[in-house]
């Protein structure tokens, strides 16, 4: 519904809360107007006039959309369209990894399914600029040595760049939603490596091999390299579980 929609009473013909009805209208507005990440919505007063409701109802609607990750609200400023991250899913993944030790293995299974394919796609779809950025990240990763916090940050950036280069927005969105869970997984994996008295040299070597495969535009090799990285990480966690079970 566009233009003014009459008094609020006209929105109350169903049991759906008024704020949710307006949230649905705003979602449709974002779609029909082709608004993207960072684009501003009309002001609360303009939206209230547009839909014939109070500004309080508009604020309720914006709060609903903010909780869903559709918009970002800013004190004293107009709401903007967000990157459409699936916030509820993000919270679920983070909680699952925190409370369930089996979740890491399942998380790595998911990464194998998504990131292996993403690497293959990135081998043919990545730009020269993206390959250059990956080289820079790889050099920084090699220099990070045992600085675990820095290594996790760079490893996340490396894999995120590959997902972006796959040109599949859904791969990117899923990995964005997994960001905190993936960060926790990286930290635990790094700690396991160090606790075992190992260095991060093999990790660096595997990532360098992946980068070379991407540079060569070799889809099959890129997938093989990504799979090797993730299977090695998965084995680290399985070895830990076995050692813990034996105690």
C-alpha positions in Angstrom: 0.0 0.0 0.0 1.4 3.4 -1.0 0.5 7.0 -0.3 -1.5 7.8 2.8 -3.4 4.8 4.1 -5.9 6.6 6.2 -6.3 6.5 10.0 -4.6 3.7 12.1 -8.0 2.1 12.5 -7.8 0.9 8.9 -4.8 -1.2 9.7 -6.5 -3.0 12.6 -8.8 -5.3 10.5 -6.6 -8.4 11.5 -5.1 -9.7 14.7 -1.6 -8.9 13.3 0.0 -6.3 15.6 0.1 -2.8 13.9 3.8 -2.5 14.3 4.3 -5.8 12.4 2.0 -4.7 9.6 4.0 -1.5 9.1 7.2 -3.5 9.3 5.9 -5.7 6.4 5.1 -2.5 4.5 8.6 -1.2 5.1 10.1 -4.4 3.9 8.1 -4.1 0.7 9.2 -0.5 0.4 12.9 -1.6 0.5 12.2 -4.2 -2.1 10.2 -2.0 -4.5 12.6 1.0 -4.2 15.6 -1.3 -4.7 17.3 0.0 -1.5 20.6 -1.6 -0.6 23.1 -1.7 2.2 23.5 1.8 3.8 20.6 3.5 1.9 18.4 5.7 4.2 14.7 5.1 4.7 12.4 8.1 4.9 12.2 9.9 8.2 9.9 8.5 10.9 7.5 11.5 10.4 7.4 10.9 6.7 6.7 7.2 7.2 4.0 8.0 9.7 2.3 10.3 7.2 2.8 7.8 4.4 1.1 4.9 6.2 -1.3 7.0 8.3 0.0 5.8 11.7 1.7 7.4 14.6 5.5 7.8 14.8 5.4 5.4 17.8 4.1 2.7 15.5 6.8 3.5 13.0 9.4 3.1 15.7 8.0 -0.2 16.7 8.2 -1.4 13.1 11.7 -0.2 12.7 12.7 -1.9 16.0 11.2 -5.2 14.6 13.2 -4.8 11.4 16.4 -3.9 13.3 16.0 -7.1 15.4 15.7 -9.1 12.2 18.9 -7.4 10.7 17.0 -5.7 7.9 17.6 -2.1 9.0 20.1 -0.3 11.3 18.7 2.4 13.5 20.7 5.4 14.6 19.9 7.8 17.5 18.7 11.1 16.0 19.2 9.9 12.4 17.1 8.1 9.8 17.2 4.3 9.8 19.3 2.7 7.0 19.0 -0.6 5.2 21.5 -3.0 6.7 23.5 -5.7 4.9 20.5 -8.0 5.6 22.4 -10.3 7.9 20.2 -13.1 9.4 20.5 -12.0 13.0 18.5 -14.8 14.5 20.5 -17.4 12.7 23.7 -15.7 13.8 22.6 -15.8 17.4 21.8 -19.5 17.1 25.2 -20.5 15.6 27.0 -18.5 18.3 25.0 -20.2 21.1 25.4 -23.6 19.7 29.2 -23.4 19.5 29.3 -22.0 23.0 27.3 -24.7 24.7 27.7 -27.9 22.6 31.2 -29.4 22.0 29.9 -31.4 19.0 28.8 -28.2 17.3 32.4 -27.5 16.1 32.5 -30.7 14.1 29.2 -29.9 12.5 30.3 -26.3 11.9 33.3 -27.6 10.0 31.1 -29.9 8.0 29.1 -26.9 6.9 32.3 -25.0 6.1 33.4 -27.9 3.9 30.1 -27.8 2.0 30.2 -24.1 1.4 33.8 -22.9 1.4 35.0 -25.8 -0.8 32.6 -24.8 -3.5 33.2 -21.1 -2.9 37.0 -21.6 -3.5 36.3 -23.4 -6.8 34.0 -20.5 -8.0 36.5 -17.9 -6.8 39.2 -19.5 -9.0 37.3 -18.4 -12.0 35.3 -15.4 -10.8 37.8 -13.5 -8.6 39.3 -10.2 -10.0 42.9 -9.4 -10.3 42.4 -6.9 -7.5 41.0 -9.6 -5.2 43.9 -11.9 -5.9 46.3 -9.0 -5.0 44.4 -8.4 -1.7 44.7 -12.1 -0.9 48.4 -12.0 -1.5 48.7 -9.1 1.0 46.6 -11.0 3.6 48.8 -14.1 3.1 52.0 -12.1 3.6 50.6 -10.6 6.8 49.4 -14.1 8.0 53.0 -15.4 7.5 54.4 -12.5 9.5 51.9 -12.9 12.3 53.7 -16.0 13.6 52.3 -16.9 17.0 50.2 -13.8 17.5 46.9 -15.8 17.7 44.5 -12.9 17.8 46.1 -11.4 14.7 46.2 -14.8 13.0 42.5 -15.3 13.6 41.7 -11.9 12.2 43.7 -12.5 9.1 42.5 -16.0 8.6 38.9 -14.7 8.8 39.7 -12.0 6.2 41.4 -14.5 3.9 38.4 -16.9 3.8 35.9 -14.0 3.7 37.6 -12.6 0.6 37.4 -15.9 -1.1 33.7 -16.2 -0.3 33.1 -12.7 -1.7 35.1 -13.6 -4.8 32.8 -16.6 -5.4 30.1 -14.0 -6.4 27.5 -16.1 -4.6 25.7 -13.7 -2.2 24.2 -16.6 -0.2 27.6 -18.1 0.6 28.7 -14.7 1.8 25.5 -14.2 3.9 25.8 -17.6 5.6 29.4 -17.0 6.4 28.6 -13.5 7.7 26.0 -15.0 10.0 28.6 -17.5 11.2 31.2 -14.8 11.8 31.3 -15.0 15.6 31.0 -18.8 15.7 33.8 -19.0 13.1 36.0 -16.7 15.1 35.6 -18.8 18.2 36.4 -21.9 16.2 39.6 -20.3 14.8 40.7 -19.4 18.3 40.1 -22.9 19.6 41.9 -24.4 16.7 44.9 -22.1 17.1 45.1 -22.9 20.8 45.0 -26.7 20.0 47.9 -26.2 17.6 50.0 -24.4 20.2 49.0 -26.8 23.0 50.3 -29.7 20.9 53.6 -27.9 20.6 53.1 -27.3 16.9 53.8 -24.2 14.9 51.4 -22.5 12.4 53.8 -23.3 9.5 51.6 -26.0 8.0 48.6 -23.8 8.2 50.5 -21.1 6.3 51.7 -23.6 3.7 48.2 -24.8 3.1 46.8 -21.3 2.6 49.7 -20.4 0.3 48.9 -23.5 -1.8 45.2 -22.3 -2.0 46.3 -18.9 -3.1 48.5 -20.3 -5.8 45.5 -22.4 -7.1 43.4 -19.3 -7.2 46.1 -17.4 -9.0 46.3 -20.3 -11.6 42.5 -20.2 -12.0 42.5 -23.9 -11.3 39.0 -24.7 -10.0 39.6 -28.3 -9.0 42.9 -27.6 -7.2 41.4 -24.7 -5.4 38.6 -26.9 -4.1 41.2 -29.6 -3.1 43.3 -27.1 -1.2 40.3 -25.6 0.7 39.1 -29.1 1.6 42.6 -30.0 2.9 42.6 -26.9 5.1 39.2 -27.6 6.6 39.7 -31.4 7.0 42.9 -30.7 8.9 41.1 -28.3 11.2 38.4 -30.9 11.7 40.9 -33.6 12.6 42.5 -31.4 15.2 39.2 -31.1 17.0 38.4 -34.8 16.7 41.9 -35.6 18.2 41.1 -33.4 21.1 37.7 -35.1 21.7 39.4 -38.5 21.6 42.1 -37.4 24.1 39.5 -35.9 26.4 37.4 -39.0 26.3 40.3 -41.2 27.3 41.0 -39.2 30.4 
